[in-house]
Amino acid sequence: MKQDSSSTENDARIEALEAELSKLKRRQERNMRAAQAKGLMQGILSMLKPEDLVLDCGANVGEITEILAKTGAQVHAFEPDPFCFEKLTKRFKKARNVTLHNVAVGTTDGVIQLMRADNFDENPRGASVKSTVISGGRKIDEEDTIEVKLMDFPAFITDNTKEGAEIAFLKMDIEGAELELLEHMQASGQFEVIRLTVAETHEHKFKELRPRFKKLRADISAQYPITKVNLDWI
């Protein structure tokens, strides 16, 4: 009887240690991606010129937007959450090279329901980075939604890359909505007119979408180097 109890306790300790090790590994991987992203950003900033067109999808309150704008490039920032957009408006009201779009980006024009994190009321600044238009995410309030405008982003790209024009840089961090959009861009060859695309993918938040994310990664990595399309932005 004592042996069984001891064995159970050992099993529990091993399980707890394995869980902690897995957590530490994920943290280390995230820190490595963050360091890589920081280095990548320095390279991006060094290549941008005042006449360049830059797109920031999922601008939130404008941390990356501001860094990009300081290069003098023409920056378009897209953000659907009204809380964040108010912050963006105040932050860039005097910036002549920043154009703000209070929209979610997708593959069609229209309207869509925006969902926020379930702790948004307690911590709007911290929780706003989780706002999404994709159902099924972890710790998201799908009952109390906000109707927001949806922009046909591929059409925006087409309109801005006519007669040989290019987009210098596209950053995408849109909490799951990147899947359909990146699939569309890959299938239609739109990465060709963008010097560098970086995106943070959110398959860890959307279990049902993981097979599609896996295929997307395989398809893009087979066609483009990470110096052209990088899906490990953070």
Secondary structure, 3 states (H helix, E strand, C coil): CHHHHHHHHHHHHHHHHHHHHHHHHHHHHHHHHHHHHHHHHHHHHHHCCCCCEEEEECCCCCHHHHHHHCCCCEEEEECCCHHHHHHHHHHCCCCCCEEEECCEEECCCEEEEEEEECCCCCCHHHHHHHCECCCCCCCEEEEEEEEEEEEEHHHHHHHCCHHHCCEEEEEECCCCCHHHHHHHHHHHCHHHHEEEEEEECCCCCCHHHHHHHHHHHHHHHHHCCCCCEECECC
